[in-house]
Amino acid sequence: MKKFAKRYARNYGAVFGLCIILVVASLAVGAPYIYEESPWMMVDAPLIPPFTDPAYPFGTDMLGRDITAGLVWGARVSLIVGLLSTAIALAFGIAIGAAAGYCGGRIDDALMRFTEFFQTIPQLALAVVIVAVMSPSLYSIMGAITAVSWPPAARLVRSEFMTLKQREFVLAAIVIGQKPSRIVWSQILPNAMSPIIVSASFMVATAILTESALSFLGLGDRNMMSWGFMIGASRTMIREAWWMSVWPGVAILLTVLAINLIGEGLSDALNPQLRKRGE
């Protein structure tokens, strides 16, 4: 673990990304304590410019709502959707990919045709249809993002399993009579986790962008403030009040950039070639 931390720390961009995510996560967790009142509440005059009133450092919107409170509460939605939808998508993708890669044959063909069906439909279009049919809510958004996120994970896990099941330690486990389920969970999957972990970081970033796009289109949860909703609600005010859309856009940009930097850092730290070179 110490060696992994040292390899990760060599990537200054990854460390910077981790610091940003820690700040965003702290704001998300502390939102109810930092801003006890609802971010939907009108607190002062409309369209107060940023940095003119210490009580509202990022200004207010056209209804007099605090932009800073919206950013803090929006962080909760982005992280909840990003992390939970990615976790569910990974679980489903790992199950499909592991079965396809280990079993092969007709099972592999059937599961890959099923996976390809989802990949032929544009991700955002499919997510919009699912949310619109199920009615916009946090659960329907996570379900939609899960539905469009698992196919790449399944294909990655399949390729890893097809490679690893030919390795000597797996063949030895088969010879000594280990059950297939035990071989999958104790022999193959642990050795396939490095690329899966790296892929998961990028999936979280994509999930945050997808949630923001859905909220921008008016398909977000009406009971929860989100960065995408803030941008969508302010698009008609871009000339009169630029800060209403700029600040949530910057929040999305920094969060997604930070997650991508973390993914690159994990890739470097978990890469066997770089590991040997660094040690």
C-alpha positions as CSV (number, residue, x, y, z in Angstrom):
1,M,0.0,0.0,0.0
2,K,2.9,2.4,0.8
3,K,4.5,1.7,-2.5
4,F,1.2,2.3,-4.3
5,A,0.8,5.6,-2.5
6,K,4.3,6.6,-3.5
7,R,3.7,5.8,-7.1
8,Y,0.5,7.7,-7.0
9,A,2.1,10.7,-5.3
10,R,4.6,11.0,-8.1
11,N,1.8,12.1,-10.4
12,Y,1.2,15.7,-9.3
13,G,-1.9,16.1,-11.5
14,A,-3.5,13.1,-9.7
15,V,-2.7,14.5,-6.3
16,F,-4.2,17.8,-7.4
17,G,-7.3,16.0,-8.6
18,L,-7.6,14.1,-5.3
19,C,-7.4,17.4,-3.4
20,I,-10.3,18.8,-5.5
21,I,-12.4,15.7,-5.0
22,L,-11.8,15.8,-1.2
23,V,-13.0,19.4,-1.2
24,V,-16.1,18.6,-3.2
25,A,-16.8,15.6,-1.1
26,S,-16.4,17.7,2.1
27,L,-18.9,20.3,0.8
28,A,-21.3,17.6,-0.2
29,V,-21.2,15.9,3.2
30,G,-21.4,19.2,5.1
31,A,-24.1,20.8,2.9
32,P,-26.8,20.4,5.5
33,Y,-24.6,22.1,8.1
34,I,-23.1,24.8,5.9
35,Y,-26.5,25.8,4.5
36,E,-29.2,24.6,6.8
37,E,-32.0,26.3,4.7
38,S,-33.2,24.9,1.4
39,P,-31.1,26.1,-1.6
40,W,-34.5,26.8,-3.3
41,M,-35.3,29.5,-0.8
42,M,-35.2,33.2,-1.9
43,V,-32.7,34.9,0.5
44,D,-32.2,38.4,-1.0
45,A,-32.7,40.6,-4.0
46,P,-32.4,39.0,-7.4
47,L,-29.2,39.2,-9.5
48,I,-26.7,40.3,-6.9
49,P,-23.4,40.2,-8.8
50,P,-20.6,37.9,-7.4
51,F,-18.1,39.3,-4.9
52,T,-20.2,42.3,-4.0
53,D,-21.9,40.9,-0.9
54,P,-19.9,38.7,1.5
55,A,-23.1,36.8,2.4
56,Y,-23.4,35.7,-1.2
57,P,-19.9,35.4,-2.6
58,F,-21.1,33.9,-6.0
59,G,-24.1,36.2,-6.2
60,T,-27.8,35.4,-6.5
61,D,-30.0,34.2,-9.3
62,M,-33.1,35.8,-11.0
63,L,-35.3,34.7,-8.1
64,G,-32.9,35.8,-5.3
65,R,-31.6,32.3,-4.5
66,D,-28.0,32.0,-3.2
67,I,-25.8,30.6,-6.0
68,T,-23.2,29.4,-3.4
69,A,-25.8,27.3,-1.6
70,G,-26.9,25.8,-4.9
71,L,-23.3,24.8,-5.7
72,V,-22.8,23.2,-2.3
73,W,-26.1,21.2,-2.5
74,G,-25.5,20.4,-6.1
75,A,-22.3,18.6,-5.2
76,R,-24.3,16.1,-3.2
77,V,-26.4,15.2,-6.2
78,S,-23.4,14.9,-8.5
79,L,-21.4,12.6,-6.2
80,I,-24.4,10.5,-5.1
81,V,-25.4,9.9,-8.8
82,G,-21.9,9.4,-10.0
83,L,-20.8,7.0,-7.3
84,L,-24.0,4.9,-6.9
85,S,-24.8,4.6,-10.6
86,T,-21.2,3.6,-11.3
87,A,-21.2,1.0,-8.4
88,I,-24.4,-0.6,-9.8
89,A,-23.2,-0.5,-13.4
90,L,-19.8,-2.1,-12.4
91,A,-21.6,-4.9,-10.5
92,F,-23.8,-5.7,-13.5
93,G,-21.0,-5.3,-16.0
94,I,-18.6,-7.5,-14.0
95,A,-21.2,-10.2,-13.7
96,I,-22.0,-10.1,-17.5
97,G,-18.3,-9.8,-18.5
98,A,-17.1,-12.5,-16.1
99,A,-19.8,-15.0,-17.3
100,A,-19.0,-14.3,-21.0
101,G,-15.2,-14.3,-20.6
102,Y,-15.0,-17.4,-18.4
103,C,-17.7,-19.6,-20.1
104,G,-17.1,-18.6,-23.7
105,G,-19.0,-20.4,-26.5
106,R,-22.7,-19.8,-26.8
107,I,-23.0,-18.0,-23.5
108,D,-20.3,-15.6,-24.6
109,D,-22.1,-15.0,-27.9
110,A,-25.5,-14.4,-26.3
111,L,-24.2,-12.1,-23.6
112,M,-22.1,-10.0,-26.1
113,R,-25.1,-9.7,-28.5
114,F,-27.1,-8.4,-25.5
115,T,-24.3,-6.0,-24.6
116,E,-24.0,-4.8,-28.2
117,F,-27.7,-4.0,-28.3
118,F,-27.2,-1.4,-25.7
119,Q,-24.1,0.0,-27.3
120,T,-25.8,0.6,-30.6
121,I,-28.1,3.2,-29.0
122,P,-26.5,6.7,-28.3
123,Q,-26.0,6.9,-24.5
124,L,-27.6,10.2,-23.9
125,A,-30.6,9.5,-26.1
126,L,-31.2,6.2,-24.2
127,A,-30.8,7.9,-20.9
128,V,-33.3,10.6,-21.9
129,V,-35.9,8.0,-23.0
130,I,-35.5,6.0,-19.8
131,V,-35.9,9.0,-17.5
132,A,-38.8,10.4,-19.5
133,V,-40.6,7.1,-19.4
134,M,-40.0,6.5,-15.6
135,S,-40.6,10.2,-14.7
136,P,-37.7,12.4,-13.6
137,S,-36.3,11.5,-10.1
138,L,-33.0,10.7,-8.6
139,Y,-33.7,6.9,-8.9
140,S,-34.7,7.1,-12.5
141,I,-31.6,9.1,-13.3
142,M,-29.3,6.6,-11.6
143,G,-31.2,3.8,-13.4
144,A,-30.7,5.5,-16.7
145,I,-27.0,6.1,-16.2
146,T,-26.5,2.5,-15.0
147,A,-28.3,1.3,-18.2
148,V,-25.9,3.2,-20.5
149,S,-22.7,2.7,-18.4
150,W,-22.4,-1.1,-17.9
151,P,-21.7,-2.3,-21.5
152,P,-18.1,-0.9,-21.7
153,A,-17.4,-2.4,-18.2
154,A,-18.7,-5.8,-19.3
155,R,-16.5,-5.8,-22.4
156,L,-13.5,-4.8,-20.4
157,V,-14.1,-7.6,-17.8
158,R,-14.7,-10.1,-20.6
159,S,-11.4,-9.3,-22.3
160,E,-9.5,-9.5,-19.0
161,F,-11.2,-12.9,-18.1
162,M,-10.4,-14.3,-21.5
163,T,-6.8,-13.5,-21.1
164,L,-6.4,-14.5,-17.4
165,K,-8.2,-17.8,-17.7
166,Q,-5.3,-19.1,-19.9
167,R,-2.7,-18.3,-17.2
168,E,-0.9,-21.0,-15.3
169,F,-2.3,-20.2,-11.9
170,V,-5.9,-20.6,-13.2
171,L,-5.0,-23.8,-15.0
172,A,-3.5,-25.1,-11.8
173,A,-6.6,-24.2,-9.9
174,I,-8.7,-26.2,-12.4
175,V,-6.4,-29.2,-12.2
176,I,-6.7,-29.4,-8.4
177,G,-10.4,-29.3,-8.7
178,Q,-11.5,-25.9,-7.6
179,K,-15.1,-24.9,-8.4
180,P,-15.5,-22.4,-11.3
181,S,-17.2,-19.9,-8.9
182,R,-14.2,-20.0,-6.6
183,I,-11.8,-19.7,-9.5
184,V,-13.6,-16.6,-10.8
185,W,-13.8,-14.9,-7.4
186,S,-10.5,-15.9,-5.9
187,Q,-8.2,-16.3,-8.9
188,I,-9.3,-14.3,-11.9
189,L,-11.3,-11.3,-10.6
190,P,-8.6,-10.0,-8.1
191,N,-6.0,-10.0,-10.9
192,A,-8.4,-8.1,-13.2
193,M,-9.2,-5.4,-10.7
194,S,-6.5,-2.9,-11.7
195,P,-8.1,-1.9,-15.1
196,I,-11.5,-2.2,-13.6
197,I,-10.7,0.4,-10.9
198,V,-9.2,2.7,-13.5
199,S,-12.2,2.4,-15.7
200,A,-14.5,3.0,-12.8
201,S,-13.0,6.4,-12.2
202,F,-13.8,7.5,-15.7
203,M,-17.3,6.0,-15.4
204,V,-17.9,8.3,-12.4
205,A,-16.9,11.3,-14.4
206,T,-19.2,10.3,-17.3
207,A,-22.1,9.7,-14.9
208,I,-21.7,13.2,-13.5
209,L,-21.7,14.7,-17.0
210,T,-24.8,12.6,-18.0
211,E,-26.7,13.7,-14.9
212,S,-25.8,17.3,-15.6
213,A,-27.0,16.9,-19.2
214,L,-30.3,15.4,-18.1
215,S,-30.9,18.1,-15.5
216,F,-30.0,20.8,-18.1
217,L,-32.7,19.3,-20.3
218,G,-35.3,19.6,-17.5
219,L,-35.2,15.8,-16.7
220,G,-33.5,16.2,-13.3
221,D,-35.1,15.6,-9.9
222,R,-37.2,18.6,-9.1
223,N,-36.7,18.2,-5.4
224,M,-32.9,18.4,-5.5
225,M,-30.7,21.2,-6.6
226,S,-28.1,20.2,-9.2
227,W,-25.4,21.9,-11.2
228,G,-27.0,20.9,-14.5
229,F,-30.4,22.4,-13.4
230,M,-28.7,25.6,-12.4
231,I,-27.1,26.0,-15.9
232,G,-30.4,25.0,-17.6
233,A,-32.4,27.5,-15.6
234,S,-30.0,30.3,-16.3
235,R,-29.4,29.8,-20.1
236,T,-31.9,32.6,-20.9
237,M,-30.0,35.0,-18.5
238,I,-26.5,34.4,-19.9
239,R,-26.0,38.0,-21.0
240,E,-27.6,39.7,-18.0
241,A,-26.2,37.4,-15.3
242,W,-23.3,35.4,-16.6
243,W,-22.4,34.1,-13.1
244,M,-25.6,32.0,-12.9
245,S,-24.3,29.6,-15.5
246,V,-20.5,30.1,-15.2
247,W,-20.1,29.0,-11.6
248,P,-22.0,25.6,-11.9
249,G,-20.2,25.1,-15.2
250,V,-16.8,25.6,-13.5
251,A,-17.9,23.2,-10.7
252,I,-18.7,20.5,-13.3
253,L,-15.4,21.2,-15.1
254,L,-13.3,21.0,-12.0
255,T,-15.0,17.9,-10.7
256,V,-14.8,15.9,-13.9
257,L,-11.2,17.1,-14.6
258,A,-10.3,16.0,-11.0
259,I,-11.8,12.5,-11.5
260,N,-10.0,12.1,-14.8
261,L,-6.7,13.1,-13.2
262,I,-7.3,10.6,-10.4
263,G,-8.0,7.9,-13.1
264,E,-4.7,8.7,-14.8
265,G,-2.9,8.5,-11.5
266,L,-4.5,5.2,-10.7
267,S,-3.5,3.9,-14.2
268,D,0.1,4.9,-13.6
269,A,0.2,3.5,-10.1
270,L,-1.4,0.2,-11.1
271,N,0.5,-0.3,-14.4
272,P,2.8,-3.2,-14.0
273,Q,5.4,-1.7,-16.4
274,L,5.5,1.6,-14.6
275,R,5.6,-0.3,-11.3
276,K,8.7,-2.2,-12.2
277,R,10.3,0.9,-13.6
278,G,9.6,2.9,-10.5
279,E,10.8,0.3,-8.1
